[in-house]
Each structure stands twice: as structure tokens, then as C-alpha cells.
Amino acid sequence: MKQLIYADNAATTQLDKDAFEAMIPWLLDEYGNASQPYTLARKPKSALFQARRTIAECINALPEEIYFTSGGTESDNWAIKGSAFVDTVKRTTITSAFEHHAILNSCKAIERLGFPVTYIWPTSEGIIAPDTLAQIITNQTRLVSTMLANNEIGTIQPIKELCDIAHAHGALFHTDAVQAVGHVKIDVQGLGIDMLSASAHKFNGPKGIGFLYIRKGTQIIPYADGGAQENGYRAGTENIASIVGMAVALRNNCTHLEENVAYVQSLERLLLKELQEAQILFIRNGGKNTLPGLLSLSFSGAGGEAILHRLDLMGISISTGSACNSENTEISHVLKAIQLEEKQAKGTVRISLGRNNTEEDVEGIVGALTKILR
Ligand code: PLP
């Protein structure tokens, strides 16, 4: 059988085996509803408590600041809309032009309701420059929301500086950290951020579960009205199995963060070196400070879609842009925002290596790319 090489870890990751095993009891035997007062509910309730504590420890938050959601999209929607809808004077939201569509479309939704939104253009290296934010922010800004790391080109943003500028003007600061949580060290208190979105399937957890960190005291409306779950802010019977799986996956990734980063970066260096040795011409987008393992590569004059499909026929999964964009053959909004030349943009692919990749995978990818591009 043809060997598969999965190099699209920014789209999703393989479930951690410990996380999978930790989930099973909550699906089969311990199926009680954590909100009930009887014995069968006691263990799920305690698992929920423990998972919240584990996740909070991983990002240096308090357990009561972690709100479970269905994933990154929901967390982003909640942060943008939930913080706007408490604002009776409709102050401005500032975000960047190359956010994930979960943020951009949430911003469009509040704009339709009369909440102003201003979009910052990133630099050609994919950075949201603090100076640019400082120039446009006013005391009428309610929220600044910028991603921690871009999902197509991987650039890690100067979050602390951006957050400090927001706070100096009395605005809240939210970050979409969906690509970063479990892959780079995050300390919400050190950074000073008010809200942070995360999604388990990006850090080897199960799909359909995530969380929104909301700093204690932050003004926000509930995401879903109903029962008293999530302190009355996100009603609905808790998905204990997925929450436990998410906590185990995040704990494992955070415990092994440094070695995972070193390993994935060594694969990244190998891939770049081998491409150069094969004399394949490319440029790498996203500047110098990017997510470990995420490579946005432009092969001028080639077609990114064609490369993706030919690699797929060879058993290799990569992406042209973000997962949510793969049906769309237009140049992505991210590459447009960094003003990449059209010839380069059309020949851009995203290779995202993860902790499960091997040197053989990298050699397979380079070998296949060499065949396609020569
Ligand atoms: N934000 C970013 C930066 C992402 O990369 C993604 C998914 O690709 C999302 C949000 C949406 O996350 P989810 O798939 O959990 O809804």
C-alpha cells in the first residue's frame, strides 16, 4: 500500500493516544450528566473540574477563567460578538486584515449591526506592527483582536506590545491562539490578554471541542442561554469525554513543548536544506519568527493547486492555504494582505510538519516536490 505522508498539521492533528484512552471511560461507563446530584454524576463532575484545572495551568490562567466551547470558531465568535453586545455606545473593534474567517466574519456580523470595525494591514513579513496599532487606536476603541500566530504563513505576532497598547487606551485585548496553543509557550497573565481562543484538534486533541479564556471581570454576554453550565455563560450538557481528551492532549504537548519544538524545527531545517540542495527556487513567507514546522513556500510561476493535487496523488497531504479555503482557488486573503506578488501567491503551498512527522517524511516531500517542479 502507498505510504501516506501527512504534512497538514495546521489544518488538524492526529489524536494523541493518551488523550484517546482517557476519553473512553466517559463515553462508555461514566456517562452520567455532570450537572446531576447523584453518584453517577460525581466522577464526570470531578473530571470536568480536573480538566479545567489542567488547561488553566497550561496557559497560566485560573480554572474559572476557562470556558469550554465547540472549538476555535465558536470561541472567536463569542469573543467578538459577546464583547460587542455589552457595549451600549458601540465603540470600535480593531482587528487585522489577515485573521481567520471565524474572526473576519464575526466582525462583518457586528458591523451589520452598527458596531464599527477597523482593519490593520500586516507588513509584508506578516507582522501586525505595534506602531500601526498605536496610530489608529483611540479612546473609543473597545476591543483589539489579533491572532497569536497566522494559520497560513505562521508568523507569530508581538502580542504583549499589542496588548499593552490596547490597555493603555482602555480597550480589551483578545487573541485567536488556535494555531499556537500547545505549540508555543503561552502565559496569559504574563502577556496580559483578556480573552484567548483555542481549539483541541490543533494540538492533538479531539475535534469539536475548544475553549475561550476570559479573564475574570471581563464584560461579555453569555454565548448560549440555558442551564447553569460554564457558570451560566455557555449552557448545554458538557461533553466530558472531549473535554478530558483536550486536557490530556494539551498537558502532553505542554509537558514536551521544548523537545517537540526542537524536533519539528530540525525537520523544518532539513526540508529547507534539501529543497535548496535540489536547486528548487522558492521564497518562504512569514518572516523570521514563525510557528515551528509551518512553512509557507512560494514557487514562482508554478500553481499551488496543481502542486497540492499532484502531491495528493503521491500520497502526500499539504495545503495551499488554510483548511477552510481549500475549495477556493483564488489567492487567499492572507497572501493578499501581505501583498505577495501574484506570480508568487499563485504558486504558494503550506507545509505544516508536526511531532508525528519523520525525516523520511521530509525526504518524501522534497523528492515529490522535486519531481513536480523540475
Ligand atoms: N482560528 C484559526 C487561526 C484557525 O487556524 C482555525 C482553524 O483552522 C480556527 C480559528 C477555527 O478553529 P476550529 O476548526 O476549531 O473551528
Boltz pocket constraint, residues with backbone or C-beta under 6 A from the ligand:
constraints:
  - pocket:
      binder: B
      contacts: [[A, 10], [A, 11], [A, 70], [A, 71], [A, 72], [A, 73], [A, 74], [A, 76], [A, 100], [A, 102], [A, 147], [A, 149], [A, 150], [A, 151], [A, 176], [A, 177], [A, 178], [A, 179], [A, 198], [A, 199], [A, 200], [A, 209], [A, 210], [A, 322], [A, 323], [A, 324]]
      max_distance: 6.0
